[in-house]
């Protein structure tokens, strides 16, 4: 992954396919993804949605 430009004014967390500025935001994205929330759209090509791996206990903000 290559990111460029001005630094963000806040910390940025990354887990699996999710990017957020808080652990709570990542946890909400995992829940929404695993529950098929419409904000993520459909998986194209007839493939099924892979569930997100759980956030490890060692994940830190």
C-alpha distance matrix in Angstrom:
0.0 3.8 6.6 10.1 13.6 16.1 15.4 16.0 19.5 18.8 16.7 13.8 13.7 11.3 13.0 12.5 11.8 13.2 12.5 15.7 17.6 20.0 20.5 23.1 20.8 18.5 21.8 23.0 20.0 20.5 24.2 23.8 21.5 23.9 26.8 25.6 25.6 25.9 23.1 20.7 22.8 23.8 22.0 22.9 24.6 27.0 24.6 24.9 22.6 21.1 21.9 19.3 19.9 21.8 20.4 21.6 24.4 22.5 19.8 20.5 20.1
3.8 0.0 3.8 6.7 10.4 13.2 13.0 14.3 18.0 18.0 16.5 14.0 14.9 13.3 15.8 15.8 14.7 15.5 14.0 16.7 18.1 21.0 22.1 24.7 22.2 20.5 24.0 25.0 22.2 23.2 26.8 26.1 24.1 26.8 29.5 28.2 27.8 27.8 24.7 22.6 24.7 26.1 24.6 25.3 27.1 29.7 27.6 28.1 25.7 24.5 25.2 22.6 23.3 25.0 23.3 24.4 27.0 24.9 22.0 22.1 21.2
6.6 3.8 0.0 3.8 7.1 9.6 9.5 10.7 14.5 14.8 13.9 11.8 13.5 12.7 15.8 16.5 15.1 15.0 12.7 14.7 15.7 18.9 20.7 23.1 20.5 19.3 23.1 23.8 21.2 22.8 26.2 25.4 23.9 26.8 29.3 28.0 27.1 27.1 23.7 22.1 24.5 26.3 25.4 26.3 28.6 31.1 29.1 29.3 26.7 25.7 26.0 23.2 24.1 25.3 23.3 24.7 26.9 24.8 21.7 21.3 19.8
10.1 6.7 3.8 0.0 3.8 6.9 8.1 10.2 13.8 15.1 14.9 13.6 16.0 15.9 19.2 20.1 18.6 18.2 15.5 17.0 17.4 20.9 23.1 25.4 22.8 22.1 25.9 26.4 24.0 25.9 29.1 28.2 26.9 30.0 32.3 31.0 29.7 29.4 25.9 24.7 26.9 29.0 28.3 29.0 31.4 34.0 32.3 32.6 30.0 29.2 29.5 26.8 27.7 28.8 26.6 28.0 29.9 27.8 24.6 23.7 21.9
13.6 10.4 7.1 3.8 0.0 3.8 6.4 8.7 12.0 14.1 14.9 14.2 17.3 17.8 21.3 22.6 20.9 19.9 16.8 17.6 17.5 21.2 23.9 25.9 23.3 23.2 27.0 27.3 25.1 27.4 30.4 29.3 28.5 31.8 33.7 32.4 30.7 30.3 26.6 25.9 28.2 30.6 30.3 31.1 33.7 36.3 34.7 35.0 32.2 31.7 31.8 29.0 30.1 30.9 28.5 30.0 31.7 29.6 26.3 25.0 22.7
16.1 13.2 9.6 6.9 3.8 0.0 3.8 6.4 8.9 11.6 13.0 13.3 16.8 18.1 21.8 23.6 22.1 20.6 17.1 17.1 16.1 19.8 22.8 24.8 22.5 22.8 26.6 26.8 25.2 27.7 30.5 29.6 29.2 32.4 34.2 33.2 31.3 31.0 27.3 27.0 29.5 32.2 32.2 33.3 36.1 38.6 36.9 36.8 33.8 33.2 32.9 29.9 30.9 31.2 28.6 30.0 31.2 29.1 25.8 24.0 21.3
15.4 13.0 9.5 8.1 6.4 3.8 0.0 3.8 6.4 8.4 9.5 10.2 13.8 15.6 19.3 21.6 20.5 18.7 15.0 14.7 13.3 16.8 19.7 22.0 20.0 20.3 24.0 24.6 23.2 25.5 28.4 27.9 27.6 30.7 32.6 32.0 30.1 30.3 26.6 26.3 29.2 31.9 31.8 33.3 36.1 38.3 36.3 35.8 32.7 31.7 31.1 27.9 28.5 28.6 25.7 26.9 27.9 25.7 22.4 20.4 17.7
16.0 14.3 10.7 10.2 8.7 6.4 3.8 0.0 3.8 5.4 7.2 7.9 11.6 13.8 17.5 20.0 18.7 16.4 12.6 11.6 10.0 13.6 16.8 18.7 16.6 17.4 21.0 21.3 20.2 22.7 25.4 24.8 24.9 28.0 29.6 29.2 27.1 27.4 23.7 23.7 26.8 29.6 29.9 31.6 34.7 36.6 34.6 33.9 30.6 29.8 28.9 25.7 26.6 26.4 23.5 25.0 25.9 24.1 20.6 18.6 15.6
19.5 18.0 14.5 13.8 12.0 8.9 6.4 3.8 0.0 3.8 7.1 9.2 12.9 15.8 19.4 22.2 21.2 18.4 14.6 12.6 10.1 13.3 16.8 18.3 16.7 18.1 21.4 21.7 21.2 23.9 26.2 25.8 26.4 29.4 30.8 30.6 28.3 28.8 25.1 25.6 28.8 31.8 32.4 34.4 37.5 39.3 37.3 36.3 32.8 32.0 30.7 27.5 28.3 27.5 24.5 25.9 26.3 24.6 21.2 18.7 15.2
18.8 18.0 14.8 15.1 14.1 11.6 8.4 5.4 3.8 0.0 3.8 6.4 9.8 13.1 16.5 19.6 18.9 15.9 12.2 9.9 6.8 9.7 13.1 14.9 13.6 14.9 18.0 18.6 18.4 20.9 23.2 23.1 23.8 26.6 28.1 28.3 26.2 27.1 23.6 23.9 27.4 30.3 30.7 33.1 36.2 37.6 35.4 34.2 30.6 29.6 28.0 24.6 25.1 24.1 20.9 22.3 22.6 21.0 17.6 15.0 11.5
16.7 16.5 13.9 14.9 14.9 13.0 9.5 7.2 7.1 3.8 0.0 3.8 6.7 10.1 13.5 16.8 16.8 13.9 10.5 8.6 5.8 8.2 10.9 13.5 12.5 13.0 16.1 17.4 17.1 19.0 21.6 22.0 22.4 24.8 26.8 27.2 25.5 26.8 23.4 23.2 26.8 29.5 29.5 31.9 34.9 36.2 33.7 32.3 28.8 27.3 25.7 22.1 22.3 21.3 17.9 19.0 19.4 17.5 14.2 11.7 8.5
13.8 14.0 11.8 13.6 14.2 13.3 10.2 7.9 9.2 6.4 3.8 0.0 3.8 6.7 10.3 13.3 13.0 10.4 6.8 5.9 4.8 7.6 9.8 12.4 10.8 10.5 14.0 15.3 14.3 16.1 19.0 19.3 19.2 21.8 23.9 24.1 22.6 23.9 20.5 20.0 23.5 26.0 25.8 28.2 31.1 32.5 30.0 28.7 25.2 23.8 22.4 18.9 19.2 18.7 15.7 17.2 18.2 16.6 13.0 11.4 8.8
13.7 14.9 13.5 16.0 17.3 16.8 13.8 11.6 12.9 9.8 6.7 3.8 0.0 3.8 6.8 10.3 10.7 8.1 5.6 5.3 5.6 6.7 7.4 10.5 9.3 7.9 11.2 13.2 12.1 13.2 16.3 17.1 16.8 19.0 21.4 21.9 20.9 22.6 19.6 18.7 22.3 24.5 24.1 26.7 29.4 30.5 27.7 26.2 22.6 20.9 19.2 15.6 15.6 15.0 12.0 13.4 14.7 13.3 9.6 8.8 7.1
11.3 13.3 12.7 15.9 17.8 18.1 15.6 13.8 15.8 13.1 10.1 6.7 3.8 0.0 3.8 6.7 7.4 5.7 4.6 6.7 8.7 9.6 9.4 12.2 10.5 7.9 11.2 13.2 11.3 11.7 15.3 16.0 14.9 16.9 19.8 20.0 19.5 21.2 18.4 16.8 20.2 21.9 21.1 23.7 26.2 27.3 24.4 23.0 19.6 17.7 16.4 12.9 13.0 13.2 10.7 12.5 14.7 13.5 10.0 10.6 10.0
13.0 15.8 15.8 19.2 21.3 21.8 19.3 17.5 19.4 16.5 13.5 10.3 6.8 3.8 0.0 3.8 6.0 5.3 6.6 8.8 11.2 11.0 9.5 11.9 10.7 7.2 9.6 12.0 10.0 9.3 13.0 14.1 12.7 14.1 17.3 17.8 17.9 20.0 17.8 15.8 19.2 20.4 19.4 22.2 24.5 25.1 22.0 20.3 16.9 14.6 13.1 9.4 9.2 9.6 7.6 9.7 12.6 12.0 8.8 10.7 11.2
12.5 15.8 16.5 20.1 22.6 23.6 21.6 20.0 22.2 19.6 16.8 13.3 10.3 6.7 3.8 0.0 3.8 5.7 8.4 11.4 14.4 14.4 12.9 14.7 13.2 9.6 11.4 13.3 10.5 9.2 13.0 13.8 11.4 12.6 16.1 16.1 16.9 18.8 17.0 14.3 17.2 17.9 16.3 19.0 21.0 21.7 18.5 17.0 13.8 11.4 10.5 7.2 7.7 9.5 9.0 11.2 14.7 14.5 11.9 14.3 15.0
11.8 14.7 15.1 18.6 20.9 22.1 20.5 18.7 21.2 18.9 16.8 13.0 10.7 7.4 6.0 3.8 0.0 3.8 6.9 10.3 13.8 14.5 13.7 15.0 12.6 9.6 11.9 12.7 9.3 9.1 12.7 12.4 9.9 12.1 15.1 14.4 14.7 16.0 13.9 11.2 14.1 15.1 13.9 16.4 18.9 19.9 17.1 16.0 12.7 11.3 11.0 8.3 10.2 12.1 11.8 14.6 17.8 17.7 14.7 16.6 16.5
13.2 15.5 15.0 18.2 19.9 20.6 18.7 16.4 18.4 15.9 13.9 10.4 8.1 5.7 5.3 5.7 3.8 0.0 3.8 6.7 10.2 10.9 10.5 11.7 8.9 6.3 9.3 9.9 6.8 7.8 11.2 11.0 9.6 12.2 14.8 14.5 14.0 15.5 12.9 11.1 14.6 16.4 16.0 18.8 21.6 22.5 19.9 18.4 14.8 13.7 12.5 9.6 11.3 12.1 10.9 14.0 16.6 16.7 13.2 14.5 13.8
12.5 14.0 12.7 15.5 16.8 17.1 15.0 12.6 14.6 12.2 10.5 6.8 5.6 4.6 6.6 8.4 6.9 3.8 0.0 3.8 7.1 8.9 9.7 11.3 8.4 6.8 10.6 11.2 8.8 10.7 13.8 13.5 12.8 15.6 17.9 17.6 16.5 17.6 14.5 13.4 16.9 19.2 19.1 21.6 24.6 25.7 23.3 22.0 18.5 17.5 16.3 13.2 14.5 14.8 12.8 15.5 17.6 17.1 13.3 13.6 12.1
15.7 16.7 14.7 17.0 17.6 17.1 14.7 11.6 12.6 9.9 8.6 5.9 5.3 6.7 8.8 11.4 10.3 6.7 3.8 0.0 3.8 5.6 7.5 8.7 5.8 5.9 9.6 10.0 8.8 11.3 13.8 13.7 14.0 16.8 18.5 18.6 16.9 18.3 15.1 14.9 18.6 21.3 21.6 24.4 27.5 28.5 26.2 24.6 20.9 20.0 18.3 15.2 16.4 15.8 13.4 16.0 17.4 17.0 13.1 12.6 10.3
17.6 18.1 15.7 17.4 17.5 16.1 13.3 10.0 10.1 6.8 5.8 4.8 5.6 8.7 11.2 14.4 13.8 10.2 7.1 3.8 0.0 3.8 7.2 8.7 7.0 8.1 11.3 11.9 11.8 14.2 16.4 16.6 17.4 19.9 21.5 22.0 20.1 21.5 18.3 18.4 22.1 24.9 25.4 28.1 31.3 32.3 29.9 28.2 24.6 23.5 21.6 18.3 19.0 17.9 15.0 17.0 17.7 16.9 13.2 11.6 8.4
20.0 21.0 18.9 20.9 21.2 19.8 16.8 13.6 13.3 9.7 8.2 7.6 6.7 9.6 11.0 14.4 14.5 10.9 8.9 5.6 3.8 0.0 3.8 5.3 5.2 6.5 8.8 10.0 10.8 12.7 14.5 15.4 16.6 18.6 20.1 21.3 19.5 21.6 18.8 19.0 22.8 25.4 25.9 29.0 32.1 32.6 30.1 28.0 24.3 23.0 20.5 17.3 17.6 15.8 12.8 14.7 14.9 14.6 11.1 9.4 6.5
20.5 22.1 20.7 23.1 23.9 22.8 19.7 16.8 16.8 13.1 10.9 9.8 7.4 9.4 9.5 12.9 13.7 10.5 9.7 7.5 7.2 3.8 0.0 3.8 5.4 5.1 6.2 8.6 9.9 10.6 12.4 14.2 15.3 16.6 18.4 20.0 18.9 21.4 19.1 18.9 22.7 25.0 25.2 28.5 31.3 31.5 28.8 26.4 22.6 21.0 18.2 14.9 14.7 12.5 9.3 11.2 11.3 11.5 8.2 7.4 5.9
23.1 24.7 23.1 25.4 25.9 24.8 22.0 18.7 18.3 14.9 13.5 12.4 10.5 12.2 11.9 14.7 15.0 11.7 11.3 8.7 8.7 5.3 3.8 0.0 3.8 5.5 5.0 6.1 8.6 9.9 10.6 12.2 14.1 15.4 16.5 18.3 16.8 19.5 17.4 17.9 21.6 24.0 24.7 28.1 31.2 31.1 28.6 26.0 22.2 21.1 18.1 15.2 15.6 13.2 10.8 13.3 13.2 14.3 11.3 10.9 9.4
20.8 22.2 20.5 22.8 23.3 22.5 20.0 16.6 16.7 13.6 12.5 10.8 9.3 10.5 10.7 13.2 12.6 8.9 8.4 5.8 7.0 5.2 5.4 3.8 0.0 3.8 5.4 5.1 6.2 8.7 9.9 10.4 12.1 14.2 15.3 16.4 14.5 16.7 14.2 14.7 18.5 21.1 22.0 25.2 28.5 28.7 26.4 24.1 20.3 19.5 17.0 14.2 15.4 13.8 11.8 14.8 15.5 16.4 12.9 12.7 10.8
18.5 20.5 19.3 22.1 23.2 22.8 20.3 17.4 18.1 14.9 13.0 10.5 7.9 7.9 7.2 9.6 9.6 6.3 6.8 5.9 8.1 6.5 5.1 5.5 3.8 0.0 3.8 5.4 5.1 6.2 8.7 9.8 10.4 12.2 14.2 15.3 14.3 16.7 14.5 14.0 17.7 19.9 20.1 23.4 26.4 26.6 23.9 21.6 17.9 16.6 14.0 10.9 11.8 10.5 8.5 11.7 13.2 13.9 10.4 11.2 10.2
21.8 24.0 23.1 25.9 27.0 26.6 24.0 21.0 21.4 18.0 16.1 14.0 11.2 11.2 9.6 11.4 11.9 9.3 10.6 9.6 11.3 8.8 6.2 5.0 5.4 3.8 0.0 3.8 5.4 5.1 6.3 8.7 9.9 10.7 12.4 14.4 13.7 16.7 15.2 14.9 18.5 20.3 20.7 24.3 27.1 26.8 24.1 21.3 17.6 16.2 13.1 10.4 11.0 8.9 7.4 10.8 11.9 13.6 10.8 12.0 11.8
23.0 25.0 23.8 26.4 27.3 26.8 24.6 21.3 21.7 18.6 17.4 15.3 13.2 13.2 12.0 13.3 12.7 9.9 11.2 10.0 11.9 10.0 8.6 6.1 5.1 5.4 3.8 0.0 3.8 5.4 5.1 6.1 8.5 9.9 10.5 12.3 10.8 13.7 12.2 12.6 16.2 18.4 19.4 23.0 26.1 25.7 23.5 20.7 17.0 16.5 13.6 11.6 13.2 11.7 11.0 14.5 15.6 17.4 14.5 15.4 14.5
20.0 22.2 21.2 24.0 25.1 25.2 23.2 20.2 21.2 18.4 17.1 14.3 12.1 11.3 10.0 10.5 9.3 6.8 8.8 8.8 11.8 10.8 9.9 8.6 6.2 5.1 5.4 3.8 0.0 3.8 5.4 5.0 5.9 8.4 9.7 10.5 9.2 11.8 9.9 9.5 13.2 15.4 16.1 19.6 22.7 22.7 20.4 18.0 14.2 13.8 11.5 9.4 11.8 11.3 10.9 14.7 16.6 18.0 14.9 16.1 15.3
20.5 23.2 22.8 25.9 27.4 27.7 25.5 22.7 23.9 20.9 19.0 16.1 13.2 11.7 9.3 9.2 9.1 7.8 10.7 11.3 14.2 12.7 10.6 9.9 8.7 6.2 5.1 5.4 3.8 0.0 3.8 5.5 5.2 6.0 8.5 10.0 10.1 13.2 12.3 11.0 14.3 15.7 15.8 19.4 22.1 21.7 19.0 16.2 12.5 11.3 8.4 6.2 8.3 7.8 8.3 12.1 14.4 16.2 13.6 15.7 15.7
24.2 26.8 26.2 29.1 30.4 30.5 28.4 25.4 26.2 23.2 21.6 19.0 16.3 15.3 13.0 13.0 12.7 11.2 13.8 13.8 16.4 14.5 12.4 10.6 9.9 8.7 6.3 5.1 5.4 3.8 0.0 3.8 5.5 5.3 6.1 8.7 8.6 12.3 12.1 11.6 14.6 15.9 16.6 20.4 23.2 22.2 19.8 16.7 13.2 12.7 9.6 8.6 10.7 9.7 10.7 14.3 16.0 18.4 16.1 18.0 18.0
23.8 26.1 25.4 28.2 29.3 29.6 27.9 24.8 25.8 23.1 22.0 19.3 17.1 16.0 14.1 13.8 12.4 11.0 13.5 13.7 16.6 15.4 14.2 12.2 10.4 9.8 8.7 6.1 5.0 5.5 3.8 0.0 3.8 5.6 5.1 6.2 5.1 8.5 8.3 8.3 11.2 13.0 14.3 18.0 21.1 20.3 18.5 15.6 12.2 12.7 10.4 10.0 13.0 12.8 13.7 17.4 19.4 21.5 18.8 20.4 19.9
21.5 24.1 23.9 26.9 28.5 29.2 27.6 24.9 26.4 23.8 22.4 19.2 16.8 14.9 12.7 11.4 9.9 9.6 12.8 14.0 17.4 16.6 15.3 14.1 12.1 10.4 9.9 8.5 5.9 5.2 5.5 3.8 0.0 3.8 5.4 5.2 5.9 8.8 8.6 6.8 9.6 10.7 11.2 15.0 17.8 17.3 15.1 12.4 8.7 9.1 7.4 7.3 10.8 11.7 13.1 16.8 19.4 21.2 18.5 20.6 20.5
23.9 26.8 26.8 30.0 31.8 32.4 30.7 28.0 29.4 26.6 24.8 21.8 19.0 16.9 14.1 12.6 12.1 12.2 15.6 16.8 19.9 18.6 16.6 15.4 14.2 12.2 10.7 9.9 8.4 6.0 5.3 5.6 3.8 0.0 3.8 5.5 7.8 11.1 11.9 10.2 12.2 12.3 12.5 16.3 18.6 17.3 14.9 11.5 8.2 8.1 5.4 6.5 9.5 10.2 12.5 16.0 18.5 20.8 18.8 21.3 21.7
26.8 29.5 29.3 32.3 33.7 34.2 32.6 29.6 30.8 28.1 26.8 23.9 21.4 19.8 17.3 16.1 15.1 14.8 17.9 18.5 21.5 20.1 18.4 16.5 15.3 14.2 12.4 10.5 9.7 8.5 6.1 5.1 5.4 3.8 0.0 3.8 5.7 9.2 10.9 10.2 11.7 12.1 13.2 17.0 19.5 17.9 16.1 12.8 10.0 11.0 8.9 10.3 13.2 13.5 15.6 19.1 21.2 23.8 21.7 23.9 23.9
25.6 28.2 28.0 31.0 32.4 33.2 32.0 29.2 30.6 28.3 27.2 24.1 21.9 20.0 17.8 16.1 14.4 14.5 17.6 18.6 22.0 21.3 20.0 18.3 16.4 15.3 14.4 12.3 10.5 10.0 8.7 6.2 5.2 5.5 3.8 0.0 3.8 6.3 8.4 7.3 8.1 8.4 9.9 13.5 16.3 15.0 13.7 10.8 8.2 10.3 9.5 11.2 14.6 15.7 17.7 21.3 23.8 25.9 23.5 25.6 25.4
25.6 27.8 27.1 29.7 30.7 31.3 30.1 27.1 28.3 26.2 25.5 22.6 20.9 19.5 17.9 16.9 14.7 14.0 16.5 16.9 20.1 19.5 18.9 16.8 14.5 14.3 13.7 10.8 9.2 10.1 8.6 5.1 5.9 7.8 5.7 3.8 0.0 3.8 5.5 6.1 7.6 9.4 11.8 15.2 18.4 17.6 16.6 14.2 11.4 13.4 12.3 13.1 16.5 17.1 18.4 22.2 24.3 26.3 23.6 25.2 24.5
25.9 27.8 27.1 29.4 30.3 31.0 30.3 27.4 28.8 27.1 26.8 23.9 22.6 21.2 20.0 18.8 16.0 15.5 17.6 18.3 21.5 21.6 21.4 19.5 16.7 16.7 16.7 13.7 11.8 13.2 12.3 8.5 8.8 11.1 9.2 6.3 3.8 0.0 3.8 5.3 5.2 7.8 11.0 13.7 17.2 16.8 16.5 14.8 12.5 15.2 14.9 15.8 19.4 20.4 21.5 25.3 27.6 29.4 26.4 27.8 26.8
23.1 24.7 23.7 25.9 26.6 27.3 26.6 23.7 25.1 23.6 23.4 20.5 19.6 18.4 17.8 17.0 13.9 12.9 14.5 15.1 18.3 18.8 19.1 17.4 14.2 14.5 15.2 12.2 9.9 12.3 12.1 8.3 8.6 11.9 10.9 8.4 5.5 3.8 0.0 3.8 5.6 9.2 11.9 14.6 18.3 18.6 17.9 16.4 13.7 15.8 15.4 15.4 19.0 19.8 20.3 24.1 26.4 27.7 24.5 25.6 24.2
20.7 22.6 22.1 24.7 25.9 27.0 26.3 23.7 25.6 23.9 23.2 20.0 18.7 16.8 15.8 14.3 11.2 11.1 13.4 14.9 18.4 19.0 18.9 17.9 14.7 14.0 14.9 12.6 9.5 11.0 11.6 8.3 6.8 10.2 10.2 7.3 6.1 5.3 3.8 0.0 3.8 6.8 8.7 11.5 15.2 15.6 14.6 13.3 10.5 12.5 12.6 12.8 16.5 17.9 18.7 22.4 25.1 26.3 23.2 24.7 23.8
22.8 24.7 24.5 26.9 28.2 29.5 29.2 26.8 28.8 27.4 26.8 23.5 22.3 20.2 19.2 17.2 14.1 14.6 16.9 18.6 22.1 22.8 22.7 21.6 18.5 17.7 18.5 16.2 13.2 14.3 14.6 11.2 9.6 12.2 11.7 8.1 7.6 5.2 5.6 3.8 0.0 3.8 6.8 9.1 12.7 13.2 13.0 12.3 10.4 13.3 14.3 15.2 19.0 20.8 22.0 25.6 28.5 29.7 26.8 28.4 27.6
23.8 26.1 26.3 29.0 30.6 32.2 31.9 29.6 31.8 30.3 29.5 26.0 24.5 21.9 20.4 17.9 15.1 16.4 19.2 21.3 24.9 25.4 25.0 24.0 21.1 19.9 20.3 18.4 15.4 15.7 15.9 13.0 10.7 12.3 12.1 8.4 9.4 7.8 9.2 6.8 3.8 0.0 3.8 6.0 9.4 9.4 9.5 9.1 8.3 11.7 13.4 15.2 18.8 21.1 22.9 26.3 29.4 30.8 28.1 30.1 29.7
22.0 24.6 25.4 28.3 30.3 32.2 31.8 29.9 32.4 30.7 29.5 25.8 24.1 21.1 19.4 16.3 13.9 16.0 19.1 21.6 25.4 25.9 25.2 24.7 22.0 20.1 20.7 19.4 16.1 15.8 16.6 14.3 11.2 12.5 13.2 9.9 11.8 11.0 11.9 8.7 6.8 3.8 0.0 3.8 6.8 7.1 6.3 6.6 6.2 9.4 11.9 13.8 17.3 20.0 22.0 25.2 28.5 29.7 27.2 29.5 29.5
22.9 25.3 26.3 29.0 31.1 33.3 33.3 31.6 34.4 33.1 31.9 28.2 26.7 23.7 22.2 19.0 16.4 18.8 21.6 24.4 28.1 29.0 28.5 28.1 25.2 23.4 24.3 23.0 19.6 19.4 20.4 18.0 15.0 16.3 17.0 13.5 15.2 13.7 14.6 11.5 9.1 6.0 3.8 0.0 3.8 5.7 6.5 8.6 9.4 12.3 15.3 17.2 20.5 23.5 25.3 28.4 31.8 32.8 30.3 32.6 32.5
24.6 27.1 28.6 31.4 33.7 36.1 36.1 34.7 37.5 36.2 34.9 31.1 29.4 26.2 24.5 21.0 18.9 21.6 24.6 27.5 31.3 32.1 31.3 31.2 28.5 26.4 27.1 26.1 22.7 22.1 23.2 21.1 17.8 18.6 19.5 16.3 18.4 17.2 18.3 15.2 12.7 9.4 6.8 3.8 0.0 3.8 5.5 8.8 10.9 13.4 16.9 19.1 22.0 25.3 27.4 30.2 33.8 34.7 32.5 35.0 35.2
27.0 29.7 31.1 34.0 36.3 38.6 38.3 36.6 39.3 37.6 36.2 32.5 30.5 27.3 25.1 21.7 19.9 22.5 25.7 28.5 32.3 32.6 31.5 31.1 28.7 26.6 26.8 25.7 22.7 21.7 22.2 20.3 17.3 17.3 17.9 15.0 17.6 16.8 18.6 15.6 13.2 9.4 7.1 5.7 3.8 0.0 3.8 6.6 9.6 12.4 15.7 18.5 21.3 24.5 27.0 29.8 33.3 34.6 32.6 35.3 35.7
24.6 27.6 29.1 32.3 34.7 36.9 36.3 34.6 37.3 35.4 33.7 30.0 27.7 24.4 22.0 18.5 17.1 19.9 23.3 26.2 29.9 30.1 28.8 28.6 26.4 23.9 24.1 23.5 20.4 19.0 19.8 18.5 15.1 14.9 16.1 13.7 16.6 16.5 17.9 14.6 13.0 9.5 6.3 6.5 5.5 3.8 0.0 3.8 6.7 8.9 12.4 15.2 17.8 21.1 23.7 26.3 29.8 31.1 29.2 32.1 32.7
24.9 28.1 29.3 32.6 35.0 36.8 35.8 33.9 36.3 34.2 32.3 28.7 26.2 23.0 20.3 17.0 16.0 18.4 22.0 24.6 28.2 28.0 26.4 26.0 24.1 21.6 21.3 20.7 18.0 16.2 16.7 15.6 12.4 11.5 12.8 10.8 14.2 14.8 16.4 13.3 12.3 9.1 6.6 8.6 8.8 6.6 3.8 0.0 3.8 6.3 9.3 12.5 15.2 18.2 21.0 23.7 27.1 28.7 27.0 29.9 30.6
22.6 25.7 26.7 30.0 32.2 33.8 32.7 30.6 32.8 30.6 28.8 25.2 22.6 19.6 16.9 13.8 12.7 14.8 18.5 20.9 24.6 24.3 22.6 22.2 20.3 17.9 17.6 17.0 14.2 12.5 13.2 12.2 8.7 8.2 10.0 8.2 11.4 12.5 13.7 10.5 10.4 8.3 6.2 9.4 10.9 9.6 6.7 3.8 0.0 3.8 6.3 9.1 12.3 15.1 17.7 20.6 23.9 25.5 23.6 26.4 27.0
21.1 24.5 25.7 29.2 31.7 33.2 31.7 29.8 32.0 29.6 27.3 23.8 20.9 17.7 14.6 11.4 11.3 13.7 17.5 20.0 23.5 23.0 21.0 21.1 19.5 16.6 16.2 16.5 13.8 11.3 12.7 12.7 9.1 8.1 11.0 10.3 13.4 15.2 15.8 12.5 13.3 11.7 9.4 12.3 13.4 12.4 8.9 6.3 3.8 0.0 3.8 6.5 9.0 12.2 14.9 17.5 21.0 22.5 20.8 23.9 24.9
21.9 25.2 26.0 29.5 31.8 32.9 31.1 28.9 30.7 28.0 25.7 22.4 19.2 16.4 13.1 10.5 11.0 12.5 16.3 18.3 21.6 20.5 18.2 18.1 17.0 14.0 13.1 13.6 11.5 8.4 9.6 10.4 7.4 5.4 8.9 9.5 12.3 14.9 15.4 12.6 14.3 13.4 11.9 15.3 16.9 15.7 12.4 9.3 6.3 3.8 0.0 3.8 6.4 8.9 11.9 14.7 17.9 19.7 18.2 21.3 22.4
19.3 22.6 23.2 26.8 29.0 29.9 27.9 25.7 27.5 24.6 22.1 18.9 15.6 12.9 9.4 7.2 8.3 9.6 13.2 15.2 18.3 17.3 14.9 15.2 14.2 10.9 10.4 11.6 9.4 6.2 8.6 10.0 7.3 6.5 10.3 11.2 13.1 15.8 15.4 12.8 15.2 15.2 13.8 17.2 19.1 18.5 15.2 12.5 9.1 6.5 3.8 0.0 3.8 6.3 8.6 11.5 14.9 16.4 14.6 17.6 18.7
19.9 23.3 24.1 27.7 30.1 30.9 28.5 26.6 28.3 25.1 22.3 19.2 15.6 13.0 9.2 7.7 10.2 11.3 14.5 16.4 19.0 17.6 14.7 15.6 15.4 11.8 11.0 13.2 11.8 8.3 10.7 13.0 10.8 9.5 13.2 14.6 16.5 19.4 19.0 16.5 19.0 18.8 17.3 20.5 22.0 21.3 17.8 15.2 12.3 9.0 6.4 3.8 0.0 3.8 6.5 8.6 12.1 13.6 12.5 15.9 17.7
21.8 25.0 25.3 28.8 30.9 31.2 28.6 26.4 27.5 24.1 21.3 18.7 15.0 13.2 9.6 9.5 12.1 12.1 14.8 15.8 17.9 15.8 12.5 13.2 13.8 10.5 8.9 11.7 11.3 7.8 9.7 12.8 11.7 10.2 13.5 15.7 17.1 20.4 19.8 17.9 20.8 21.1 20.0 23.5 25.3 24.5 21.1 18.2 15.1 12.2 8.9 6.3 3.8 0.0 3.8 6.1 9.0 11.2 10.3 13.7 15.7
20.4 23.3 23.3 26.6 28.5 28.6 25.7 23.5 24.5 20.9 17.9 15.7 12.0 10.7 7.6 9.0 11.8 10.9 12.8 13.4 15.0 12.8 9.3 10.8 11.8 8.5 7.4 11.0 10.9 8.3 10.7 13.7 13.1 12.5 15.6 17.7 18.4 21.5 20.3 18.7 22.0 22.9 22.0 25.3 27.4 27.0 23.7 21.0 17.7 14.9 11.9 8.6 6.5 3.8 0.0 3.8 6.6 8.3 6.7 10.0 11.9
21.6 24.4 24.7 28.0 30.0 30.0 26.9 25.0 25.9 22.3 19.0 17.2 13.4 12.5 9.7 11.2 14.6 14.0 15.5 16.0 17.0 14.7 11.2 13.3 14.8 11.7 10.8 14.5 14.7 12.1 14.3 17.4 16.8 16.0 19.1 21.3 22.2 25.3 24.1 22.4 25.6 26.3 25.2 28.4 30.2 29.8 26.3 23.7 20.6 17.5 14.7 11.5 8.6 6.1 3.8 0.0 3.8 5.3 5.5 9.2 12.1
24.4 27.0 26.9 29.9 31.7 31.2 27.9 25.9 26.3 22.6 19.4 18.2 14.7 14.7 12.6 14.7 17.8 16.6 17.6 17.4 17.7 14.9 11.3 13.2 15.5 13.2 11.9 15.6 16.6 14.4 16.0 19.4 19.4 18.5 21.2 23.8 24.3 27.6 26.4 25.1 28.5 29.4 28.5 31.8 33.8 33.3 29.8 27.1 23.9 21.0 17.9 14.9 12.1 9.0 6.6 3.8 0.0 3.8 5.5 8.2 11.4
22.5 24.9 24.8 27.8 29.6 29.1 25.7 24.1 24.6 21.0 17.5 16.6 13.3 13.5 12.0 14.5 17.7 16.7 17.1 17.0 16.9 14.6 11.5 14.3 16.4 13.9 13.6 17.4 18.0 16.2 18.4 21.5 21.2 20.8 23.8 25.9 26.3 29.4 27.7 26.3 29.7 30.8 29.7 32.8 34.7 34.6 31.1 28.7 25.5 22.5 19.7 16.4 13.6 11.2 8.3 5.3 3.8 0.0 3.9 6.2 9.9
19.8 22.0 21.7 24.6 26.3 25.8 22.4 20.6 21.2 17.6 14.2 13.0 9.6 10.0 8.8 11.9 14.7 13.2 13.3 13.1 13.2 11.1 8.2 11.3 12.9 10.4 10.8 14.5 14.9 13.6 16.1 18.8 18.5 18.8 21.7 23.5 23.6 26.4 24.5 23.2 26.8 28.1 27.2 30.3 32.5 32.6 29.2 27.0 23.6 20.8 18.2 14.6 12.5 10.3 6.7 5.5 5.5 3.9 0.0 3.8 7.0
20.5 22.1 21.3 23.7 25.0 24.0 20.4 18.6 18.7 15.0 11.7 11.4 8.8 10.6 10.7 14.3 16.6 14.5 13.6 12.6 11.6 9.4 7.4 10.9 12.7 11.2 12.0 15.4 16.1 15.7 18.0 20.4 20.6 21.3 23.9 25.6 25.2 27.8 25.6 24.7 28.4 30.1 29.5 32.6 35.0 35.3 32.1 29.9 26.4 23.9 21.3 17.6 15.9 13.7 10.0 9.2 8.2 6.2 3.8 0.0 3.8
20.1 21.2 19.8 21.9 22.7 21.3 17.7 15.6 15.2 11.5 8.5 8.8 7.1 10.0 11.2 15.0 16.5 13.8 12.1 10.3 8.4 6.5 5.9 9.4 10.8 10.2 11.8 14.5 15.3 15.7 18.0 19.9 20.5 21.7 23.9 25.4 24.5 26.8 24.2 23.8 27.6 29.7 29.5 32.5 35.2 35.7 32.7 30.6 27.0 24.9 22.4 18.7 17.7 15.7 11.9 12.1 11.4 9.9 7.0 3.8 0.0
